[in-house]
Amino acid sequence: MIKYAIVGNIASGKSAVENILLKAGETVADADRFSHELLDNNNDIINAFKDYDICENGKISRDKLGKLVFSDRKLKSLLESILHPQIKEKIKEFFDKNQDKERVFVSVPLLFEVGIENMFDKIIFIYCDDKIRLERLLKRENYTKEYAKARMKSQKNQDGKVKYSDIVIYNNSTLEELERLVKKLIL
């Protein structure tokens, strides 16, 4: 089995690439979904953040937790120390479950930040200009400009990631152009 990582900074178009691959019949997982599942009732996180208001209706509020950790590096590191090993296990489970497939794809936004490149055979990087990513975040997430920029800054620079990627797809145009590039470079 060939294991592909789909990587890209926030609002680069990873989800769009996932959807294109799914439509083509490929086997795809999303580490962000794993993260969301793990956040639902994660006692490790609840205990680690017990001194902070991160819950709403008895569950961890991703919005509250996000605003907290993206304004404090120590708290972000604490959250990552809990979540990242658990996400890594979920990825391994996905590989085990699909070992009969010829190839599989996992969207991993923080692949380089977490340092799990060695789990994959090929890395596909989705590159999108910062200005476009900022516009997408403001439109899609209804973030303030300051918060959107903080989220973008929390990831390593895109240019540095490109040199460690096997395939780079530039997503600065339309969805149709992105689909054409995915078909040309991956499928």
Secondary structure, DSSP 8 states (H G I E B T S, - for coil): -EEEEEE--TTSSHHHHHHHHHHTT-EEEEHHHHHHHHHTT-HHHHHHTTTS--EETTEE-HHHHHHHHTT-HHHHHHHHHHHHHHHHHHHHHHHHHTTTSSEEEEE-TTHHHHT-GGG-SEEEEEE--HHHHHHHHHHHH---HHHHHHHHHTS--HHHHHTT-SEEEE-SS-HHHHHHHHHHHT-
